[in-house]
């Protein structure tokens, strides 16, 4: 029967770093989208500026969520597909 070693170290510094970056990203994209939304009805250009700020916010949050809920398959690269082997 194989024995499993535990991963050494404490995950809290990594969690803290990741949480900080997630917080910064959400805050940045949300703040910009919120600001542009407040002017979106003033003109067509302002409406477009809002959409141009909202889409990156939505994609950032969606990517975080999808990464958080998608299991990583053993030997899989980005997107859950096996990486090609070098010949």
C-alpha positions, -999 to +999 in steps of 0.1 A: +000+000+000+014+034-010+018+061+016+010+097+010+033+124+022+017+157+033+027+189+016+052+207+039+045+242+050+016+264+058-009+274+030-019+306+048+007+329+032-003+316-003-040+320+006-033+356+018-014+365-014-041+350-036-069+367-017-051+400-019-047+397-057-084+386-061-096+415-040-074+440-059-086+428-092-123+427-083-121+462-067-102+477-097-126+463-124-157+469-103-148+505-094-141+514-130-173+498-143-194+514-116-179+548-124-186+545-161-221+532-154-230+564-136-224+582-169-235+555-194-268+573-203-252+606-211-241+596-246-235+567-269-198+570-263-203+569-225-225+538-229-197+522-249-172+532-223-193+515-196-195+483-217-158+484-223-153+485-185-180+460-176-168+432-199-133+429-183-149+429-148-173+402-158-146+381-175-123+385-145-149+373-120-161+345-143-126+332-148-120+332-110-152+314-104-147+288-131-111+281-119-124+277-084-151+252-092-134+232-120-113+202-108-078+199-121-073+166-139-040+148-132-016+156-161-039+182-175-028+216-187-048+248-189-084+242-198-084+206-184-069+191-215-039+168-214-007+186-224+010+172-255+040+151-249+074+161-263+088+137-288 
